[in-house]
Amino acid sequence: MSRFTVVCTALVSLAATVSLADTVYVTSFTTGEIISYDSTDPAGTRTVLSGSGSLIKPGALTVGPDGNLYIGEDGDGATFAPRISKFEPATLTLSTVVAFGSFEVFPGSLAFQGNDLLVGRNPFFGNTGPIVKVSNATGGAVALSDYTTGGSLASSPGLALGADGRLYVSDQTYNFGTAIASGPVKRFDSAGAFVGEVIASGSSGLAGPTGLAISGSTLYTASIMTGTVLRTDLSTDITTSFASAGGAFEVGTLALLADGGLLAGSPSGLGSIYRFGTDGTLLETYASGLGQIGGIATVAAVPEPGGVTLAVGGLAVLGWLARRGRRDRTA
């Protein structure tokens, strides 16, 4: 076997073993803490960023364009009003962006539209109404307004923005008497006007739409009563089953991974975080110990400069060996 072949094989093998982990952020609705971990090793890399009691019922989480975490706190229903808070991972600083002092909005989902933050409503507080926009959420003069028009939304524990600016909303109704969730997934245009239903209530296996996540033209929807995740091709609006966590109230908030996989947090109180592969296979169940998972957000890994140098150096070696091989053969 030639030296060129040996080195090629070694470099290909090395490249195959390189795996960059996403950073996963999680809030506990039960304990009020924030943790982070690497997606490839949850237990081994778990870090408490903000301890128990630092947040009051954090029911939603997203990463802003500034790299900070934005959290929807639902408050205690009496003295601590629901609010949007900002947590800066670099400094471990927690601050308030805006409080809903009249207890009119209990955040259930969050999605950024530029520097403006869209806020969905939490069904487990019986909070219904349009999606709310927090203008200048990342800095400047904050202003509140209704974003969606039409569509007669109940609660909205899932929001996802498409590349074309269209907004997808889990329009969930939760019956406190029967503990049953129902409702459709709805589409709004880039100005917030109602367009129509994407998945009708009870169709395609949908029973209580909760968390949403979007990747290109694919929409993922958590069906809370069945413990499943549905997949919708937005070019055709055809919905099929994608993944299962095995039971009711085991899938709530969703987050995408850079490798095309999906995370689903359990609102049941068991603290489970499920990781699914690109084909919907359940790859891992992380027992986080966090009780009810309030929100999950991910930040894709960025290759370190050393890794880039290694790759470039490897290509240079291959080029040198190829030229050397040609010289040896013609000598």
C-alpha positions as CSV (number, residue, x, y, z in Angstrom):
1,M,0.0,0.0,0.0
2,S,1.5,3.4,-1.0
3,R,2.2,6.2,1.5
4,F,-0.4,8.3,-0.3
5,T,-3.1,5.7,0.3
6,V,-2.2,5.2,3.9
7,V,-2.3,9.0,4.7
8,C,-5.6,9.4,2.8
9,T,-7.1,6.6,4.8
10,A,-5.9,8.1,8.1
11,L,-7.2,11.5,7.3
12,V,-10.6,10.3,6.2
13,S,-10.8,8.2,9.4
14,L,-9.9,11.3,11.5
15,A,-12.5,13.4,9.7
16,A,-15.1,10.8,10.4
17,T,-14.4,10.8,14.1
18,V,-14.7,14.6,14.5
19,S,-18.0,15.5,16.0
20,L,-18.9,19.0,17.1
21,A,-21.5,19.3,19.8
22,D,-24.3,21.9,19.9
23,T,-24.8,23.8,23.1
24,V,-28.2,23.1,24.6
25,Y,-29.9,25.4,27.0
26,V,-32.8,24.3,29.1
27,T,-35.1,26.0,31.6
28,S,-37.0,24.1,34.4
29,F,-40.6,25.2,34.8
30,T,-40.6,23.4,38.2
31,T,-37.3,24.6,39.8
32,G,-36.8,27.9,37.9
33,E,-33.2,27.1,37.0
34,I,-31.2,27.3,33.7
35,I,-28.8,24.7,32.6
36,S,-26.6,24.1,29.6
37,Y,-24.9,21.0,28.2
38,D,-23.2,19.7,25.1
39,S,-25.6,17.7,22.9
40,T,-23.2,14.8,22.6
41,D,-22.8,14.3,26.3
42,P,-25.7,15.8,28.4
43,A,-24.8,14.2,31.8
44,G,-21.0,14.8,31.5
45,T,-21.2,18.4,30.5
46,R,-24.2,19.7,32.4
47,T,-23.6,23.1,33.9
48,V,-26.0,25.1,36.1
49,L,-26.0,28.7,34.7
50,S,-28.7,30.1,37.1
51,G,-29.8,28.2,40.2
52,S,-33.1,27.0,41.5
53,G,-35.5,29.8,42.2
54,S,-33.8,32.4,40.0
55,L,-36.7,32.3,37.5
56,I,-40.5,32.0,38.3
57,K,-42.1,29.3,36.2
58,P,-40.1,29.8,33.0
59,G,-42.4,28.4,30.3
60,A,-40.6,29.5,27.1
61,L,-37.0,30.0,25.9
62,T,-35.2,31.2,22.7
63,V,-31.9,32.5,21.7
64,G,-31.8,36.1,20.4
65,P,-29.9,37.5,17.5
66,D,-27.5,39.0,20.1
67,G,-26.7,35.5,21.4
68,N,-28.4,36.0,24.7
69,L,-31.2,33.8,26.1
70,Y,-34.7,35.2,26.2
71,I,-37.1,33.6,28.7
72,G,-40.8,33.8,29.1
73,E,-41.6,33.7,32.9
74,D,-45.2,33.0,33.9
75,G,-44.8,34.4,37.4
76,D,-46.6,33.3,40.5
77,G,-50.1,34.7,39.7
78,A,-50.0,37.2,42.5
79,T,-47.0,39.3,43.3
80,F,-44.6,38.4,40.5
81,A,-46.0,39.3,37.2
82,P,-45.3,37.3,34.0
83,R,-42.5,38.8,32.0
84,I,-39.8,38.4,29.4
85,S,-36.3,38.1,30.9
86,K,-32.9,38.2,29.3
87,F,-30.0,36.0,30.5
88,E,-26.5,36.7,29.2
89,P,-24.4,33.5,29.2
90,A,-21.2,35.4,28.9
91,T,-21.7,37.2,32.2
92,L,-24.4,35.1,33.8
93,T,-26.5,38.2,34.2
94,L,-30.3,38.1,34.4
95,S,-32.4,41.2,33.6
96,T,-36.1,42.0,32.8
97,V,-36.9,43.1,29.2
98,V,-40.6,43.7,29.9
99,A,-43.2,42.7,32.5
100,F,-46.9,42.1,31.8
101,G,-48.0,44.0,34.9
102,S,-51.7,43.4,34.3
103,F,-51.2,39.6,34.1
104,E,-52.6,39.8,30.6
105,V,-50.0,37.6,28.9
106,F,-48.5,34.4,30.2
107,P,-45.7,33.4,27.8
108,G,-45.9,30.0,26.3
109,S,-43.6,30.3,23.3
110,L,-41.1,32.8,21.8
111,A,-39.7,33.5,18.3
112,F,-37.5,36.3,17.1
113,Q,-38.4,38.4,14.1
114,G,-35.3,40.5,13.7
115,N,-34.9,42.3,17.0
116,D,-38.6,42.0,17.8
117,L,-39.8,39.1,19.9
118,L,-43.1,37.3,19.2
119,V,-44.8,35.9,22.3
120,G,-47.3,33.0,22.3
121,R,-49.6,32.3,25.2
122,N,-49.5,29.5,27.7
123,P,-52.5,27.1,27.6
124,F,-51.9,25.9,31.2
125,F,-52.8,29.4,32.4
126,G,-56.0,29.6,30.3
127,N,-54.3,32.5,28.5
128,T,-55.9,33.1,25.0
129,G,-55.6,35.8,22.4
130,P,-53.4,37.1,19.6
131,I,-49.6,36.7,19.4
132,V,-47.9,39.7,21.1
133,K,-45.0,41.5,19.6
134,V,-42.3,43.0,21.9
135,S,-40.6,45.6,19.7
136,N,-36.9,46.2,20.2
137,A,-36.6,43.3,22.7
138,T,-32.8,43.2,22.3
139,G,-32.3,46.8,23.1
140,G,-33.9,50.3,22.8
141,A,-37.4,51.5,23.6
142,V,-39.6,48.4,24.2
143,A,-43.1,48.5,22.9
144,L,-46.0,46.0,23.1
145,S,-48.6,45.4,20.4
146,D,-50.8,42.6,19.0
147,Y,-49.1,41.0,16.1
148,T,-51.6,38.5,14.6
149,T,-55.0,39.4,13.2
150,G,-57.8,37.0,12.5
151,G,-57.6,33.3,13.1
152,S,-59.3,33.5,16.5
153,L,-56.4,32.1,18.5
154,A,-56.9,30.2,21.8
155,S,-53.5,29.6,23.4
156,S,-50.2,29.4,21.5
157,P,-47.5,27.2,23.1
158,G,-45.7,26.8,19.8
159,L,-44.3,29.4,17.3
160,A,-42.1,29.0,14.3
161,L,-41.1,31.5,11.6
162,G,-40.4,30.3,8.0
163,A,-37.7,31.8,5.8
164,D,-40.5,33.6,3.9
165,G,-41.6,35.3,7.1
166,R,-44.7,33.3,7.5
167,L,-45.6,32.4,11.1
168,Y,-46.9,29.0,12.2
169,V,-48.8,28.8,15.5
170,S,-50.0,25.9,17.7
171,D,-53.5,27.0,18.4
172,Q,-54.1,24.9,21.5
173,T,-57.2,24.7,23.7
174,Y,-56.7,22.9,27.0
175,N,-59.7,21.6,28.9
176,F,-58.9,21.7,32.6
177,G,-61.8,19.5,33.5
178,T,-60.8,16.6,31.3
179,A,-57.1,17.4,31.0
180,I,-57.3,17.1,27.3
181,A,-55.6,19.4,24.8
182,S,-56.8,19.9,21.2
183,G,-56.6,22.4,18.4
184,P,-55.0,23.0,14.9
185,V,-51.8,24.5,13.7
186,K,-52.4,27.8,11.9
187,R,-50.5,29.8,9.3
188,F,-50.2,33.6,9.3
189,D,-48.5,35.8,6.6
190,S,-45.4,37.9,7.2
191,A,-47.6,40.8,8.4
192,G,-49.4,38.6,10.9
193,A,-52.7,38.2,9.0
194,F,-54.4,34.8,9.2
195,V,-54.0,32.6,6.2
196,G,-55.5,29.2,7.1
197,E,-54.9,25.9,8.9
198,V,-51.9,23.8,8.2
199,I,-53.0,20.8,10.3
200,A,-56.6,20.5,11.4
201,S,-57.4,19.5,15.0
202,G,-57.5,15.7,15.2
203,S,-56.2,15.1,11.7
204,S,-52.9,13.4,10.8
205,G,-52.5,12.2,14.4
206,L,-52.6,15.7,15.9
207,A,-53.9,15.9,19.4
208,G,-53.0,19.1,21.2
209,P,-50.3,21.0,19.2
210,T,-47.6,22.3,21.5
211,G,-44.0,23.0,20.5
212,L,-43.1,23.8,16.9
213,A,-39.7,23.8,15.0
214,I,-39.0,24.6,11.4
215,S,-36.2,23.5,9.2
216,G,-36.3,24.7,5.6
217,S,-39.7,23.6,4.2
218,T,-40.3,21.1,7.0
219,L,-42.4,21.9,10.1
220,Y,-42.2,19.7,13.2
221,T,-45.2,19.7,15.6
222,A,-45.3,18.2,19.1
223,S,-48.7,16.4,19.7
224,I,-48.9,16.5,23.5
225,M,-51.7,14.0,24.0
226,T,-50.1,11.3,21.9
227,G,-46.5,12.0,22.9
228,T,-45.5,12.1,19.2
229,V,-43.9,14.6,16.8
230,L,-45.4,15.2,13.4
231,R,-43.6,16.3,10.3
232,T,-45.3,18.6,7.7
233,D,-43.9,19.3,4.2
234,L,-44.9,23.0,3.8
235,S,-44.7,22.8,0.0
236,T,-47.6,20.4,0.0
237,D,-49.0,20.7,3.6
238,I,-48.9,16.9,3.9
239,T,-48.3,15.8,7.4
240,T,-47.0,12.4,8.6
241,S,-45.8,10.9,11.8
242,F,-42.1,11.5,12.6
243,A,-41.2,10.4,16.1
244,S,-42.6,9.1,19.4
245,A,-41.6,9.5,23.0
246,G,-44.1,6.9,24.1
247,G,-46.8,8.6,26.1
248,A,-49.1,11.6,26.7
249,F,-47.4,14.8,27.9
250,E,-44.0,13.6,27.0
251,V,-43.3,16.0,24.2
252,G,-43.7,19.8,24.6
253,T,-41.1,22.3,23.6
254,L,-38.9,21.4,20.5
255,A,-35.5,22.5,19.4
256,L,-33.5,21.6,16.2
257,L,-29.9,20.3,16.3
258,A,-27.3,21.3,13.7
259,D,-27.0,17.7,12.5
260,G,-30.7,17.6,11.5
261,G,-31.8,15.9,14.7
262,L,-34.5,17.1,17.1
263,L,-34.8,17.6,20.9
264,A,-38.1,17.4,22.7
265,G,-38.7,18.4,26.3
266,S,-41.2,16.7,28.5
267,P,-43.8,18.8,30.4
268,S,-45.0,15.8,32.4
269,G,-42.7,16.5,35.3
270,L,-40.4,13.5,34.7
271,G,-37.6,15.8,33.4
272,S,-37.0,13.8,30.2
273,I,-35.3,15.3,27.2
274,Y,-35.6,13.2,24.1
275,R,-33.1,13.3,21.2
276,F,-34.4,12.1,17.8
277,G,-32.3,11.4,14.7
278,T,-33.0,12.7,11.3
279,D,-35.3,9.8,10.5
280,G,-37.2,10.1,13.8
281,T,-35.4,7.3,15.6
282,L,-35.2,7.9,19.4
283,L,-31.5,8.1,20.0
284,E,-31.3,9.1,23.6
285,T,-33.5,10.0,26.7
286,Y,-31.7,12.3,29.1
287,A,-33.1,12.2,32.6
288,S,-32.4,15.8,33.5
289,G,-34.0,15.9,36.9
290,L,-35.5,19.3,36.1
291,G,-39.2,18.3,36.6
292,Q,-41.3,20.0,33.9
293,I,-39.2,21.2,31.0
294,G,-40.1,24.8,30.3
295,G,-38.0,25.6,27.3
296,I,-35.1,24.2,25.1
297,A,-32.9,26.2,22.8
298,T,-29.8,25.2,20.9
299,V,-26.7,27.0,19.6
300,A,-24.8,25.2,16.8
301,A,-21.1,24.5,17.4
302,V,-18.6,26.6,15.5
303,P,-15.4,24.8,14.5
304,E,-12.3,25.9,16.4
305,P,-9.5,27.5,14.5
306,G,-7.3,24.5,15.3
307,G,-9.8,22.2,13.6
308,V,-9.8,24.3,10.5
309,T,-6.0,24.4,10.4
310,L,-5.9,20.6,10.7
311,A,-8.3,20.2,7.8
312,V,-6.3,22.7,5.6
313,G,-3.1,21.1,6.7
314,G,-4.5,17.7,5.8
315,L,-5.4,18.8,2.3
316,A,-1.9,20.3,1.9
317,V,-0.3,17.0,2.8
318,L,-2.5,15.2,0.3
319,G,-1.5,17.6,-2.4
320,W,2.2,17.3,-1.5
321,L,2.0,13.5,-1.5
322,A,0.1,13.4,-4.8
323,R,2.8,15.6,-6.4
324,R,5.6,13.5,-4.8
325,G,3.9,10.3,-6.1
326,R,3.8,11.6,-9.6
327,R,7.5,12.6,-9.5
328,D,8.4,9.1,-8.1
329,R,6.5,7.4,-10.9
330,T,8.2,9.5,-13.6
331,A,11.7,9.2,-12.2
